């Protein structure tokens, strides 16, 4: 059984990975520079491990130390236990989900590699809220979307809040980041994808009425402004989620991007029982693409 390492100093260099978790700019710089990310809560940590991510270390407060017992044996990493007040001083918030894990990032695959096995994908353009990114990944995983493609300025799916909101779905859905926003969509079109641009414009084709085709990419735009004019122009067809007339009359003309993603992904993937998604029926799909643990607990 793995022994715990008790630490009572928030400045201990062994705990440096966990410093200032609420400081977004600090974390973005630190995590990129050190190739790490944070997983929070036992279920999420187990999903990350099942997906093949290596654990650097584990951390829990004294009140939550019992959570580390089984995790430490599975992860084979140092397991630090700190007093509650030290945990809060170190991380910047009250750690209430039991355990934190500092984990190693993996190099992202290039866009063509992710597209190669996909039949339907979601493309996120400049969605900057980490919670929204995590929520969309959870929708994508739940509804059988094969992959997610990010624009260069899109928020990091492995940022702590994105991982937490997704409940580990960011480990289950293959994703890649475009190197070029201006010409990024050409890569999908060259791979044979039909580009559908989701818009609140009610004159667009209703998402449930559109002909999907063999390979389809659903484009979702940034919070507030939606898709850029360039990407709207590059789309093969604009599509919308029909709004109730009473809602429109009251000035409610759109949905939150996560709610919109859920509805649109359901239309995108169609009849899940007959889907050829890499999540459901490809016998050669590995843990790299979907963790069996995640499949059981979604």
Residue pairs with C-beta under 8 A, 6 or more apart in sequence:
1 69
1 72
1 73
2 68
2 69
2 72
2 73
2 76
2 79
3 79
4 65
4 68
4 72
4 79
4 80
4 81
5 14
5 78
5 79
5 80
5 81
6 80
6 81
6 82
7 14
7 15
7 80
7 81
7 82
7 86
8 82
8 83
8 86
9 86
10 19
10 82
10 86
10 89
10 90
14 57
14 78
14 80
15 59
15 80
15 82
15 90
17 34
17 36
17 38
17 56
17 57
17 102
18 38
18 59
18 90
18 91
18 100
18 102
19 26
19 30
19 90
19 91
20 26
20 27
20 30
20 91
20 92
21 27
21 38
21 91
21 92
21 93
21 100
21 160
22 91
22 92
22 93
23 92
27 38
27 159
27 160
28 156
28 159
30 36
31 37
31 38
31 105
31 156
31 158
31 159
35 104
35 105
36 56
36 102
36 103
36 104
36 105
37 102
37 103
37 105
37 158
37 159
37 160
37 163
38 100
38 101
38 102
38 103
38 160
38 163
39 45
39 48
39 53
39 100
39 101
39 103
39 160
39 163
39 168
40 97
40 99
40 100
40 101
40 160
40 163
40 164
41 97
41 98
41 99
41 164
42 67
42 71
42 98
42 99
43 167
43 168
43 297
44 163
44 164
44 167
44 168
45 55
45 58
45 71
45 75
45 99
45 101
46 71
46 74
46 293
47 167
47 168
47 171
47 172
47 291
47 293
47 294
47 297
48 55
48 101
48 103
48 163
48 168
48 171
49 55
49 74
49 75
50 171
50 287
50 291
50 292
50 293
50 294
51 168
51 171
51 172
51 287
51 288
51 291
51 294
52 106
52 287
52 288
53 103
53 104
53 105
53 106
53 171
54 103
54 104
55 75
55 76
55 77
55 101
55 102
55 103
55 104
56 77
56 101
56 102
56 103
56 104
57 77
57 78
57 79
57 80
57 101
57 102
58 68
58 71
58 72
58 75
58 77
58 78
58 79
58 80
58 99
58 100
58 101
58 102
59 79
59 80
59 81
59 82
59 87
59 95
59 99
59 100
59 101
59 102
60 67
60 68
60 79
60 80
60 81
60 82
60 87
60 95
60 98
60 99
60 100
61 81
61 82
61 83
61 84
61 86
61 87
61 95
62 81
62 82
62 83
62 84
63 84
64 95
64 98
64 99
65 81
67 98
67 99
68 79
68 81
68 99
71 79
71 99
71 101
72 79
75 101
77 101
82 90
87 95
88 94
88 95
91 100
97 164
105 158
108 175
108 176
108 177
109 174
109 176
110 176
111 149
111 176
111 177
111 178
111 179
111 184
111 187
111 188
112 187
112 191
113 176
114 121
114 147
114 149
114 174
114 175
114 176
115 121
115 147
115 149
115 176
115 187
115 188
115 191
115 193
116 191
117 146
117 147
117 174
117 278
117 282
117 289
118 146
118 147
118 174
118 215
118 278
119 146
119 214
119 215
119 216
119 276
119 277
119 278
120 144
120 145
120 146
120 212
120 215
120 216
120 217
120 218
120 268
120 269
120 277
121 145
121 146
121 147
121 148
121 149
121 188
121 193
121 216
121 217
121 218
122 136
122 140
122 145
122 147
122 148
122 149
122 217
122 218
122 220
122 261
122 265
122 268
123 148
123 149
123 150
123 151
123 185
123 188
123 195
123 217
123 218
123 219
123 220
124 133
124 136
124 148
124 149
124 150
124 151
124 154
124 220
125 151
125 154
125 181
125 219
125 220
125 221
125 222
125 227
125 228
125 231
126 151
126 153
126 154
126 221
126 222
126 228
127 133
127 136
127 154
127 155
127 220
127 221
127 222
127 223
127 257
128 153
128 154
128 155
128 222
128 223
129 155
129 223
130 155
130 156
130 159
130 160
130 161
130 162
130 165
131 161
131 162
131 165
132 155
132 223
132 256
132 257
132 258
133 154
133 155
133 156
133 157
133 159
133 162
133 166
134 157
134 161
134 162
134 163
134 164
134 165
134 166
134 169
134 170
135 165
135 166
135 258
135 261
136 148
136 220
136 257
136 258
136 261
137 148
137 157
137 162
137 166
137 169
137 170
137 173
137 175
138 165
138 166
138 167
138 169
139 145
139 258
139 261
139 262
139 265
140 148
140 169
140 173
140 261
140 265
141 166
141 169
141 172
141 173
141 279
141 290
141 294
141 298
142 169
142 298
143 262
143 265
143 266
143 268
143 269
143 272
144 269
144 272
144 275
144 277
144 279
144 280
145 173
145 265
145 268
145 269
145 277
146 174
146 277
146 278
146 279
147 173
147 174
147 175
147 176
148 157
148 173
148 174
148 175
149 175
149 176
149 177
149 178
149 184
149 188
149 217
150 157
150 175
150 176
150 177
150 178
151 177
151 178
151 181
151 184
152 177
152 178
152 179
152 180
152 181
152 184
153 181
154 177
155 162
156 162
157 163
157 166
157 170
157 175
158 170
162 170
163 170
167 298
168 291
168 294
169 294
169 298
171 291
171 294
172 279
172 289
172 290
172 291
172 294
172 295
173 290
174 278
174 288
174 289
178 184
178 187
182 230
185 195
185 231
185 234
188 195
188 217
189 195
191 215
192 214
192 215
193 215
193 216
193 217
194 212
194 213
194 215
194 216
194 217
194 236
194 237
195 217
195 219
195 234
195 235
195 236
195 237
196 207
196 210
196 216
196 217
196 218
196 219
196 235
196 236
196 237
196 238
196 239
196 268
197 219
197 221
197 227
197 231
197 232
197 235
197 237
197 238
197 239
198 207
198 218
198 219
198 220
198 221
198 227
198 238
198 239
198 240
198 241
198 260
198 264
199 221
199 226
199 227
199 232
199 238
199 239
199 240
200 226
200 240
200 243
200 253
200 254
201 238
201 240
202 240
202 242
202 243
202 248
202 253
203 240
204 237
204 238
204 239
204 240
205 237
205 238
205 239
205 240
206 239
206 240
206 241
206 242
207 239
207 240
207 241
207 263
207 264
207 267
207 268
208 267
210 237
210 239
210 267
212 268
212 270
216 268
218 264
218 265
218 268
219 227
219 231
219 235
220 227
220 257
220 260
220 261
220 264
221 227
221 228
221 231
221 257
223 257
227 235
232 238
239 264
241 255
241 260
241 263
241 264
243 252
243 253
243 254
247 253
254 260
255 263
269 275
269 277
272 280
275 281
276 282
278 285
278 289
278 290
279 285
279 289
279 290
279 295
